[in-house]
Each structure stands twice: as C-alpha cells, then as structure tokens.
Amino acid sequence: GTWTPQQTEEDEGGSLSELFLKWEKETQAPAKTRWEWNKIRERFTKLALGGADLPVKRIERKHLVAFKDALLAENKSPATIGKALAAVKSVLSFGVSNGLLPTNPAVGIKVARKTNVGEPAVLPYTVEEARAILDAASKLTRASNRWLPWLMAFTGCRLAEGAGLRTQDVVKVDDVWCISIEDSPVRRIKTASSR
C-alpha cells in the first residue's frame, strides 16, 4: 500500500504560540508591544480555544467571534476589544504572508458597538479631583507614586511616558531644562501629538 505520514503540527503551520514567536523575532516589535500582544494571545487561547495552543491552520472564524463575544461579556470597551482583535489579526496575517496558513480567519471581524459620538470616552478630572489626587500623592513615600502624578499634571504626559523617563531624557535646549519624551526601549510614544 501507500504510506501516508501522519500530519504533524509543523505540517499545519505550527502552533499559535510558535507563530507569535516567529512574528516577534522577524518584526522586532518593541518590548511593550510584545508583552501586550502575548497577553492578548494568552486571553485568546483561554477564552476562544479552550486553553489549547492550536495549530494556526485549525484556528477558524468562529474562534475569533467567540473571543470578541467573551470580551464583550466581560464589558471590555470597544477600543480594548478592537485592539485585541487587531493584534491577533496582525499575527495571523503575518502567518498568511509567510505561507503558514492559507487565509486569515480574523479578516472582517470587528465590534459593532461604538462609544457615543461626541462624548469623551474618559471625562477629564475636575479641579477638585486633580487637587485631591496630587494631595494624596504628596503623602506617599515611594518616589514613583509620589512624583509621577505631579509630573503628569504639569507636563500632560501619559503614565507610561512619564514612568519610562530616564536620566538621559532630561536635556538642556537653548538654556532651558526640558524632558525629551521619545520612543525608547522602555516606552513607546502613542501619538504624534504626544511626541
């Protein structure tokens, strides 16, 4: 008779975790992105794949829909769910581009629910709330807990931007001491206006 080798995980394009590792190695994504996307992969594996690290060729559209529905059931924001779906979709797209799976089952899956148009997703602090936060921070002994709220209040930087500052980020420009907030190994600037 004819001998047919048993299909292996390698024949199927490797597991989802292996695909993420290949993506990390080739893209050399920032450490923060790698960490966030691996947390998303872990959640996807738990919520949609029953905890199994499936071969990528066995991941179907129904798994992505199950992931989206599970995140909706946890009352995650549309933006958070969109980010999680985009991460999985990007890595699966990388797999398609590298011949590891024929199509991307995540294409077209998105959250239909949106935040109310014209209403800010996060309301700004009132002056009283800001004052209470800074007063509370002043009483803390751990330096980061004490000074990060003040740094954010006076510069407008985001928490990750302030927490990622290094001594070399304090620079003198035209005889004025400044904080240079740029992409670095410990932080990624989120928007052009932040930069």
Biotite code that builds the C-alpha atoms (Angstrom):
import biotite.structure as struc

atoms = struc.array([
    struc.Atom([0.000, 0.000, 0.000], chain_id="A", res_id=1, res_name="GLY", atom_name="CA", element="C"),
    struc.Atom([0.824, 3.651, 0.002], chain_id="A", res_id=2, res_name="THR", atom_name="CA", element="C"),
    struc.Atom([2.466, 5.059, 3.129], chain_id="A", res_id=3, res_name="TRP", atom_name="CA", element="C"),
    struc.Atom([0.920, 8.338, 4.334], chain_id="A", res_id=4, res_name="THR", atom_name="CA", element="C"),
    struc.Atom([2.828, 10.194, 7.040], chain_id="A", res_id=5, res_name="PRO", atom_name="CA", element="C"),
    struc.Atom([0.750, 11.374, 9.985], chain_id="A", res_id=6, res_name="GLN", atom_name="CA", element="C"),
    struc.Atom([0.082, 15.106, 9.759], chain_id="A", res_id=7, res_name="GLN", atom_name="CA", element="C"),
    struc.Atom([2.148, 16.970, 12.325], chain_id="A", res_id=8, res_name="THR", atom_name="CA", element="C"),
    struc.Atom([1.748, 20.380, 13.914], chain_id="A", res_id=9, res_name="GLU", atom_name="CA", element="C"),
    struc.Atom([4.609, 21.569, 11.696], chain_id="A", res_id=10, res_name="GLU", atom_name="CA", element="C"),
    struc.Atom([2.669, 20.451, 8.594], chain_id="A", res_id=11, res_name="ASP", atom_name="CA", element="C"),
    struc.Atom([-0.202, 22.555, 9.900], chain_id="A", res_id=12, res_name="GLU", atom_name="CA", element="C"),
    struc.Atom([1.897, 25.730, 10.129], chain_id="A", res_id=13, res_name="GLY", atom_name="CA", element="C"),
    struc.Atom([2.916, 25.390, 13.773], chain_id="A", res_id=14, res_name="GLY", atom_name="CA", element="C"),
    struc.Atom([1.014, 26.414, 16.875], chain_id="A", res_id=15, res_name="SER", atom_name="CA", element="C"),
    struc.Atom([-0.350, 29.866, 17.629], chain_id="A", res_id=16, res_name="LEU", atom_name="CA", element="C"),
    struc.Atom([2.358, 30.488, 20.242], chain_id="A", res_id=17, res_name="SER", atom_name="CA", element="C"),
    struc.Atom([5.034, 29.482, 17.694], chain_id="A", res_id=18, res_name="GLU", atom_name="CA", element="C"),
    struc.Atom([3.550, 31.905, 15.161], chain_id="A", res_id=19, res_name="LEU", atom_name="CA", element="C"),
    struc.Atom([3.681, 34.702, 17.743], chain_id="A", res_id=20, res_name="PHE", atom_name="CA", element="C"),
    struc.Atom([7.360, 33.865, 18.421], chain_id="A", res_id=21, res_name="LEU", atom_name="CA", element="C"),
    struc.Atom([8.153, 33.988, 14.683], chain_id="A", res_id=22, res_name="LYS", atom_name="CA", element="C"),
    struc.Atom([6.323, 37.309, 14.424], chain_id="A", res_id=23, res_name="TRP", atom_name="CA", element="C"),
    struc.Atom([8.277, 38.731, 17.402], chain_id="A", res_id=24, res_name="GLU", atom_name="CA", element="C"),
    struc.Atom([11.618, 37.596, 16.000], chain_id="A", res_id=25, res_name="LYS", atom_name="CA", element="C"),
    struc.Atom([11.033, 38.950, 12.492], chain_id="A", res_id=26, res_name="GLU", atom_name="CA", element="C"),
    struc.Atom([9.302, 42.241, 13.341], chain_id="A", res_id=27, res_name="THR", atom_name="CA", element="C"),
    struc.Atom([11.487, 43.076, 16.343], chain_id="A", res_id=28, res_name="GLN", atom_name="CA", element="C"),
    struc.Atom([8.472, 44.804, 17.890], chain_id="A", res_id=29, res_name="ALA", atom_name="CA", element="C"),
    struc.Atom([9.083, 46.955, 20.988], chain_id="A", res_id=30, res_name="PRO", atom_name="CA", element="C"),
    struc.Atom([9.136, 45.064, 24.292], chain_id="A", res_id=31, res_name="ALA", atom_name="CA", element="C"),
    struc.Atom([5.882, 46.664, 25.436], chain_id="A", res_id=32, res_name="LYS", atom_name="CA", element="C"),
    struc.Atom([4.071, 45.594, 22.254], chain_id="A", res_id=33, res_name="THR", atom_name="CA", element="C"),
    struc.Atom([5.429, 42.040, 22.555], chain_id="A", res_id=34, res_name="ARG", atom_name="CA", element="C"),
    struc.Atom([4.274, 41.869, 26.168], chain_id="A", res_id=35, res_name="TRP", atom_name="CA", element="C"),
    struc.Atom([0.793, 43.266, 25.392], chain_id="A", res_id=36, res_name="GLU", atom_name="CA", element="C"),
    struc.Atom([0.273, 41.045, 22.356], chain_id="A", res_id=37, res_name="TRP", atom_name="CA", element="C"),
    struc.Atom([1.368, 37.923, 24.237], chain_id="A", res_id=38, res_name="ASN", atom_name="CA", element="C"),
    struc.Atom([-1.146, 38.762, 26.977], chain_id="A", res_id=39, res_name="LYS", atom_name="CA", element="C"),
    struc.Atom([-3.767, 39.054, 24.212], chain_id="A", res_id=40, res_name="ILE", atom_name="CA", element="C"),
    struc.Atom([-2.653, 35.683, 22.777], chain_id="A", res_id=41, res_name="ARG", atom_name="CA", element="C"),
    struc.Atom([-2.991, 34.107, 26.236], chain_id="A", res_id=42, res_name="GLU", atom_name="CA", element="C"),
    struc.Atom([-6.525, 35.552, 26.610], chain_id="A", res_id=43, res_name="ARG", atom_name="CA", element="C"),
    struc.Atom([-7.471, 34.407, 23.099], chain_id="A", res_id=44, res_name="PHE", atom_name="CA", element="C"),
    struc.Atom([-6.160, 30.906, 23.844], chain_id="A", res_id=45, res_name="THR", atom_name="CA", element="C"),
    struc.Atom([-8.091, 30.758, 27.128], chain_id="A", res_id=46, res_name="LYS", atom_name="CA", element="C"),
    struc.Atom([-11.363, 32.368, 26.001], chain_id="A", res_id=47, res_name="LEU", atom_name="CA", element="C"),
    struc.Atom([-11.679, 31.079, 22.422], chain_id="A", res_id=48, res_name="ALA", atom_name="CA", element="C"),
    struc.Atom([-9.554, 27.948, 22.149], chain_id="A", res_id=49, res_name="LEU", atom_name="CA", element="C"),
    struc.Atom([-10.367, 26.304, 25.472], chain_id="A", res_id=50, res_name="GLY", atom_name="CA", element="C"),
    struc.Atom([-6.781, 26.780, 26.630], chain_id="A", res_id=51, res_name="GLY", atom_name="CA", element="C"),
    struc.Atom([-5.289, 24.730, 23.770], chain_id="A", res_id=52, res_name="ALA", atom_name="CA", element="C"),
    struc.Atom([-2.337, 26.092, 21.791], chain_id="A", res_id=53, res_name="ASP", atom_name="CA", element="C"),
    struc.Atom([-3.878, 25.029, 18.480], chain_id="A", res_id=54, res_name="LEU", atom_name="CA", element="C"),
    struc.Atom([-2.027, 24.759, 15.196], chain_id="A", res_id=55, res_name="PRO", atom_name="CA", element="C"),
    struc.Atom([-2.710, 28.009, 13.334], chain_id="A", res_id=56, res_name="VAL", atom_name="CA", element="C"),
    struc.Atom([-4.373, 26.183, 10.431], chain_id="A", res_id=57, res_name="LYS", atom_name="CA", element="C"),
    struc.Atom([-7.062, 24.966, 12.836], chain_id="A", res_id=58, res_name="ARG", atom_name="CA", element="C"),
    struc.Atom([-7.996, 28.468, 14.001], chain_id="A", res_id=59, res_name="ILE", atom_name="CA", element="C"),
    struc.Atom([-11.314, 29.426, 12.457], chain_id="A", res_id=60, res_name="GLU", atom_name="CA", element="C"),
    struc.Atom([-13.523, 32.480, 12.186], chain_id="A", res_id=61, res_name="ARG", atom_name="CA", element="C"),
    struc.Atom([-15.772, 31.054, 14.941], chain_id="A", res_id=62, res_name="LYS", atom_name="CA", element="C"),
    struc.Atom([-12.822, 31.256, 17.359], chain_id="A", res_id=63, res_name="HIS", atom_name="CA", element="C"),
    struc.Atom([-12.374, 34.977, 16.669], chain_id="A", res_id=64, res_name="LEU", atom_name="CA", element="C"),
    struc.Atom([-16.102, 35.603, 17.089], chain_id="A", res_id=65, res_name="VAL", atom_name="CA", element="C"),
    struc.Atom([-16.057, 33.637, 20.369], chain_id="A", res_id=66, res_name="ALA", atom_name="CA", element="C"),
    struc.Atom([-13.119, 35.790, 21.552], chain_id="A", res_id=67, res_name="PHE", atom_name="CA", element="C"),
    struc.Atom([-14.954, 39.005, 20.679], chain_id="A", res_id=68, res_name="LYS", atom_name="CA", element="C"),
    struc.Atom([-18.136, 37.785, 22.390], chain_id="A", res_id=69, res_name="ASP", atom_name="CA", element="C"),
    struc.Atom([-16.240, 36.736, 25.530], chain_id="A", res_id=70, res_name="ALA", atom_name="CA", element="C"),
    struc.Atom([-14.598, 40.173, 25.778], chain_id="A", res_id=71, res_name="LEU", atom_name="CA", element="C"),
    struc.Atom([-17.996, 41.846, 25.261], chain_id="A", res_id=72, res_name="LEU", atom_name="CA", element="C"),
    struc.Atom([-19.404, 39.656, 28.067], chain_id="A", res_id=73, res_name="ALA", atom_name="CA", element="C"),
    struc.Atom([-16.582, 40.963, 30.303], chain_id="A", res_id=74, res_name="GLU", atom_name="CA", element="C"),
    struc.Atom([-17.759, 44.526, 29.487], chain_id="A", res_id=75, res_name="ASN", atom_name="CA", element="C"),
    struc.Atom([-14.476, 45.431, 27.817], chain_id="A", res_id=76, res_name="LYS", atom_name="CA", element="C"),
    struc.Atom([-14.619, 48.691, 25.865], chain_id="A", res_id=77, res_name="SER", atom_name="CA", element="C"),
    struc.Atom([-14.992, 48.569, 22.080], chain_id="A", res_id=78, res_name="PRO", atom_name="CA", element="C"),
    struc.Atom([-11.497, 50.097, 21.811], chain_id="A", res_id=79, res_name="ALA", atom_name="CA", element="C"),
    struc.Atom([-9.971, 47.368, 24.011], chain_id="A", res_id=80, res_name="THR", atom_name="CA", element="C"),
    struc.Atom([-11.736, 44.624, 22.055], chain_id="A", res_id=81, res_name="ILE", atom_name="CA", element="C"),
    struc.Atom([-10.705, 46.215, 18.756], chain_id="A", res_id=82, res_name="GLY", atom_name="CA", element="C"),
    struc.Atom([-7.080, 46.322, 19.909], chain_id="A", res_id=83, res_name="LYS", atom_name="CA", element="C"),
    struc.Atom([-7.183, 42.653, 20.938], chain_id="A", res_id=84, res_name="ALA", atom_name="CA", element="C"),
    struc.Atom([-8.744, 41.570, 17.637], chain_id="A", res_id=85, res_name="LEU", atom_name="CA", element="C"),
    struc.Atom([-6.240, 43.676, 15.676], chain_id="A", res_id=86, res_name="ALA", atom_name="CA", element="C"),
    struc.Atom([-3.298, 42.026, 17.453], chain_id="A", res_id=87, res_name="ALA", atom_name="CA", element="C"),
    struc.Atom([-4.488, 38.503, 16.661], chain_id="A", res_id=88, res_name="VAL", atom_name="CA", element="C"),
    struc.Atom([-5.411, 39.528, 13.108], chain_id="A", res_id=89, res_name="LYS", atom_name="CA", element="C"),
    struc.Atom([-1.958, 41.062, 12.517], chain_id="A", res_id=90, res_name="SER", atom_name="CA", element="C"),
    struc.Atom([-0.114, 37.955, 13.661], chain_id="A", res_id=91, res_name="VAL", atom_name="CA", element="C"),
    struc.Atom([-2.384, 35.696, 11.607], chain_id="A", res_id=92, res_name="LEU", atom_name="CA", element="C"),
    struc.Atom([-1.788, 37.996, 8.615], chain_id="A", res_id=93, res_name="SER", atom_name="CA", element="C"),
    struc.Atom([1.944, 37.553, 9.196], chain_id="A", res_id=94, res_name="PHE", atom_name="CA", element="C"),
    struc.Atom([1.297, 33.803, 9.048], chain_id="A", res_id=95, res_name="GLY", atom_name="CA", element="C"),
    struc.Atom([-0.533, 34.152, 5.721], chain_id="A", res_id=96, res_name="VAL", atom_name="CA", element="C"),
    struc.Atom([2.298, 36.277, 4.310], chain_id="A", res_id=97, res_name="SER", atom_name="CA", element="C"),
    struc.Atom([4.786, 33.596, 5.315], chain_id="A", res_id=98, res_name="ASN", atom_name="CA", element="C"),
    struc.Atom([2.801, 30.676, 3.887], chain_id="A", res_id=99, res_name="GLY", atom_name="CA", element="C"),
    struc.Atom([1.942, 29.208, 7.283], chain_id="A", res_id=100, res_name="LEU", atom_name="CA", element="C"),
    struc.Atom([-1.823, 29.388, 6.754], chain_id="A", res_id=101, res_name="LEU", atom_name="CA", element="C"),
    struc.Atom([-3.893, 29.927, 3.608], chain_id="A", res_id=102, res_name="PRO", atom_name="CA", element="C"),
    struc.Atom([-6.253, 32.699, 4.783], chain_id="A", res_id=103, res_name="THR", atom_name="CA", element="C"),
    struc.Atom([-6.719, 34.962, 7.766], chain_id="A", res_id=104, res_name="ASN", atom_name="CA", element="C"),
    struc.Atom([-9.888, 33.981, 9.663], chain_id="A", res_id=105, res_name="PRO", atom_name="CA", element="C"),
    struc.Atom([-9.858, 37.299, 11.543], chain_id="A", res_id=106, res_name="ALA", atom_name="CA", element="C"),
    struc.Atom([-10.477, 39.454, 8.453], chain_id="A", res_id=107, res_name="VAL", atom_name="CA", element="C"),
    struc.Atom([-13.681, 41.455, 8.803], chain_id="A", res_id=108, res_name="GLY", atom_name="CA", element="C"),
    struc.Atom([-14.347, 40.650, 12.463], chain_id="A", res_id=109, res_name="ILE", atom_name="CA", element="C"),
    struc.Atom([-14.921, 43.799, 14.468], chain_id="A", res_id=110, res_name="LYS", atom_name="CA", element="C"),
    struc.Atom([-17.026, 45.227, 17.263], chain_id="A", res_id=111, res_name="VAL", atom_name="CA", element="C"),
    struc.Atom([-20.239, 46.796, 16.021], chain_id="A", res_id=112, res_name="ALA", atom_name="CA", element="C"),
    struc.Atom([-20.827, 48.690, 19.277], chain_id="A", res_id=113, res_name="ARG", atom_name="CA", element="C"),
    struc.Atom([-19.120, 52.071, 19.477], chain_id="A", res_id=114, res_name="LYS", atom_name="CA", element="C"),
    struc.Atom([-18.740, 54.720, 22.136], chain_id="A", res_id=115, res_name="THR", atom_name="CA", element="C"),
    struc.Atom([-21.240, 57.561, 21.997], chain_id="A", res_id=116, res_name="ASN", atom_name="CA", element="C"),
    struc.Atom([-20.225, 60.040, 19.306], chain_id="A", res_id=117, res_name="VAL", atom_name="CA", element="C"),
    struc.Atom([-19.269, 63.434, 20.697], chain_id="A", res_id=118, res_name="GLY", atom_name="CA", element="C"),
    struc.Atom([-18.966, 62.125, 24.243], chain_id="A", res_id=119, res_name="GLU", atom_name="CA", element="C"),
    struc.Atom([-15.402, 61.759, 25.525], chain_id="A", res_id=120, res_name="PRO", atom_name="CA", element="C"),
    struc.Atom([-14.549, 58.159, 26.420], chain_id="A", res_id=121, res_name="ALA", atom_name="CA", element="C"),
    struc.Atom([-12.785, 59.390, 29.558], chain_id="A", res_id=122, res_name="VAL", atom_name="CA", element="C"),
    struc.Atom([-14.002, 62.551, 31.245], chain_id="A", res_id=123, res_name="LEU", atom_name="CA", element="C"),
    struc.Atom([-11.345, 64.985, 32.493], chain_id="A", res_id=124, res_name="PRO", atom_name="CA", element="C"),
    struc.Atom([-10.752, 65.452, 36.210], chain_id="A", res_id=125, res_name="TYR", atom_name="CA", element="C"),
    struc.Atom([-12.392, 68.405, 37.915], chain_id="A", res_id=126, res_name="THR", atom_name="CA", element="C"),
    struc.Atom([-10.011, 70.823, 39.641], chain_id="A", res_id=127, res_name="VAL", atom_name="CA", element="C"),
    struc.Atom([-11.109, 69.363, 42.990], chain_id="A", res_id=128, res_name="GLU", atom_name="CA", element="C"),
    struc.Atom([-10.424, 65.777, 41.842], chain_id="A", res_id=129, res_name="GLU", atom_name="CA", element="C"),
    struc.Atom([-6.983, 66.728, 40.481], chain_id="A", res_id=130, res_name="ALA", atom_name="CA", element="C"),
    struc.Atom([-6.127, 68.548, 43.701], chain_id="A", res_id=131, res_name="ARG", atom_name="CA", element="C"),
    struc.Atom([-7.210, 65.505, 45.778], chain_id="A", res_id=132, res_name="ALA", atom_name="CA", element="C"),
    struc.Atom([-5.023, 63.171, 43.697], chain_id="A", res_id=133, res_name="ILE", atom_name="CA", element="C"),
    struc.Atom([-1.962, 65.437, 43.979], chain_id="A", res_id=134, res_name="LEU", atom_name="CA", element="C"),
    struc.Atom([-2.528, 65.960, 47.721], chain_id="A", res_id=135, res_name="ASP", atom_name="CA", element="C"),
    struc.Atom([-2.739, 62.184, 48.214], chain_id="A", res_id=136, res_name="ALA", atom_name="CA", element="C"),
    struc.Atom([0.389, 61.640, 46.089], chain_id="A", res_id=137, res_name="ALA", atom_name="CA", element="C"),
    struc.Atom([2.322, 64.151, 48.226], chain_id="A", res_id=138, res_name="SER", atom_name="CA", element="C"),
    struc.Atom([1.793, 61.922, 51.270], chain_id="A", res_id=139, res_name="LYS", atom_name="CA", element="C"),
    struc.Atom([3.231, 58.793, 49.627], chain_id="A", res_id=140, res_name="LEU", atom_name="CA", element="C"),
    struc.Atom([6.797, 57.675, 50.322], chain_id="A", res_id=141, res_name="THR", atom_name="CA", element="C"),
    struc.Atom([7.561, 55.617, 47.186], chain_id="A", res_id=142, res_name="ARG", atom_name="CA", element="C"),
    struc.Atom([9.133, 58.072, 44.735], chain_id="A", res_id=143, res_name="ALA", atom_name="CA", element="C"),
    struc.Atom([7.265, 56.883, 41.627], chain_id="A", res_id=144, res_name="SER", atom_name="CA", element="C"),
    struc.Atom([3.882, 57.012, 43.367], chain_id="A", res_id=145, res_name="ASN", atom_name="CA", element="C"),
    struc.Atom([4.657, 60.450, 44.744], chain_id="A", res_id=146, res_name="ARG", atom_name="CA", element="C"),
    struc.Atom([6.164, 62.176, 41.706], chain_id="A", res_id=147, res_name="TRP", atom_name="CA", element="C"),
    struc.Atom([4.516, 60.583, 38.648], chain_id="A", res_id=148, res_name="LEU", atom_name="CA", element="C"),
    struc.Atom([1.110, 62.214, 39.287], chain_id="A", res_id=149, res_name="PRO", atom_name="CA", element="C"),
    struc.Atom([2.818, 65.604, 39.648], chain_id="A", res_id=150, res_name="TRP", atom_name="CA", element="C"),
    struc.Atom([4.910, 65.049, 36.508], chain_id="A", res_id=151, res_name="LEU", atom_name="CA", element="C"),
    struc.Atom([1.789, 64.096, 34.547], chain_id="A", res_id=152, res_name="MET", atom_name="CA", element="C"),
    struc.Atom([-0.176, 67.074, 35.900], chain_id="A", res_id=153, res_name="ALA", atom_name="CA", element="C"),
    struc.Atom([2.475, 69.601, 34.898], chain_id="A", res_id=154, res_name="PHE", atom_name="CA", element="C"),
    struc.Atom([3.578, 68.104, 31.564], chain_id="A", res_id=155, res_name="THR", atom_name="CA", element="C"),
    struc.Atom([0.439, 66.423, 30.225], chain_id="A", res_id=156, res_name="GLY", atom_name="CA", element="C"),
    struc.Atom([2.388, 63.223, 29.568], chain_id="A", res_id=157, res_name="CYS", atom_name="CA", element="C"),
    struc.Atom([0.793, 59.815, 29.815], chain_id="A", res_id=158, res_name="ARG", atom_name="CA", element="C"),
    struc.Atom([1.653, 57.464, 32.681], chain_id="A", res_id=159, res_name="LEU", atom_name="CA", element="C"),
    struc.Atom([3.803, 55.162, 30.500], chain_id="A", res_id=160, res_name="ALA", atom_name="CA", element="C"),
    struc.Atom([5.658, 58.157, 29.061], chain_id="A", res_id=161, res_name="GLU", atom_name="CA", element="C"),
    struc.Atom([6.459, 59.573, 32.498], chain_id="A", res_id=162, res_name="GLY", atom_name="CA", element="C"),
    struc.Atom([7.263, 56.203, 34.075], chain_id="A", res_id=163, res_name="ALA", atom_name="CA", element="C"),
    struc.Atom([9.614, 55.403, 31.195], chain_id="A", res_id=164, res_name="GLY", atom_name="CA", element="C"),
    struc.Atom([11.770, 58.514, 31.600], chain_id="A", res_id=165, res_name="LEU", atom_name="CA", element="C"),
    struc.Atom([15.492, 58.010, 32.072], chain_id="A", res_id=166, res_name="ARG", atom_name="CA", element="C"),
    struc.Atom([18.134, 60.434, 33.310], chain_id="A", res_id=167, res_name="THR", atom_name="CA", element="C"),
    struc.Atom([19.351, 60.974, 29.727], chain_id="A", res_id=168, res_name="GLN", atom_name="CA", element="C"),
    struc.Atom([15.827, 62.187, 28.825], chain_id="A", res_id=169, res_name="ASP", atom_name="CA", element="C"),
    struc.Atom([16.412, 65.383, 30.823], chain_id="A", res_id=170, res_name="VAL", atom_name="CA", element="C"),
    struc.Atom([18.158, 67.698, 28.349], chain_id="A", res_id=171, res_name="VAL", atom_name="CA", element="C"),
    struc.Atom([19.049, 71.347, 28.026], chain_id="A", res_id=172, res_name="LYS", atom_name="CA", element="C"),
    struc.Atom([17.633, 73.137, 24.973], chain_id="A", res_id=173, res_name="VAL", atom_name="CA", element="C"),
    struc.Atom([18.527, 76.820, 24.480], chain_id="A", res_id=174, res_name="ASP", atom_name="CA", element="C"),
    struc.Atom([19.500, 77.092, 28.169], chain_id="A", res_id=175, res_name="ASP", atom_name="CA", element="C"),
    struc.Atom([16.159, 75.639, 29.296], chain_id="A", res_id=176, res_name="VAL", atom_name="CA", element="C"),
    struc.Atom([15.961, 72.239, 31.016], chain_id="A", res_id=177, res_name="TRP", atom_name="CA", element="C"),
    struc.Atom([13.444, 70.002, 29.238], chain_id="A", res_id=178, res_name="CYS", atom_name="CA", element="C"),
    struc.Atom([12.151, 66.459, 29.299], chain_id="A", res_id=179, res_name="ILE", atom_name="CA", element="C"),
    struc.Atom([12.608, 64.688, 25.981], chain_id="A", res_id=180, res_name="SER", atom_name="CA", element="C"),
    struc.Atom([9.873, 62.086, 25.570], chain_id="A", res_id=181, res_name="ILE", atom_name="CA", element="C"),
    struc.Atom([10.753, 59.904, 22.591], chain_id="A", res_id=182, res_name="GLU", atom_name="CA", element="C"),
    struc.Atom([10.448, 56.217, 21.751], chain_id="A", res_id=183, res_name="ASP", atom_name="CA", element="C"),
    struc.Atom([12.917, 54.135, 23.747], chain_id="A", res_id=184, res_name="SER", atom_name="CA", element="C"),
    struc.Atom([13.448, 50.508, 24.764], chain_id="A", res_id=185, res_name="PRO", atom_name="CA", element="C"),
    struc.Atom([11.198, 51.092, 27.824], chain_id="A", res_id=186, res_name="VAL", atom_name="CA", element="C"),
    struc.Atom([8.340, 53.063, 26.266], chain_id="A", res_id=187, res_name="ARG", atom_name="CA", element="C"),
    struc.Atom([6.546, 53.777, 23.027], chain_id="A", res_id=188, res_name="ARG", atom_name="CA", element="C"),
    struc.Atom([5.025, 57.156, 22.255], chain_id="A", res_id=189, res_name="ILE", atom_name="CA", element="C"),
    struc.Atom([1.366, 56.602, 21.431], chain_id="A", res_id=190, res_name="LYS", atom_name="CA", element="C"),
    struc.Atom([0.610, 59.539, 19.113], chain_id="A", res_id=191, res_name="THR", atom_name="CA", element="C"),
    struc.Atom([2.414, 62.147, 17.019], chain_id="A", res_id=192, res_name="ALA", atom_name="CA", element="C"),
    struc.Atom([0.914, 64.912, 19.160], chain_id="A", res_id=193, res_name="SER", atom_name="CA", element="C"),
    struc.Atom([2.336, 63.244, 22.277], chain_id="A", res_id=194, res_name="SER", atom_name="CA", element="C"),
    struc.Atom([5.773, 63.376, 20.709], chain_id="A", res_id=195, res_name="ARG", atom_name="CA", element="C"),
])
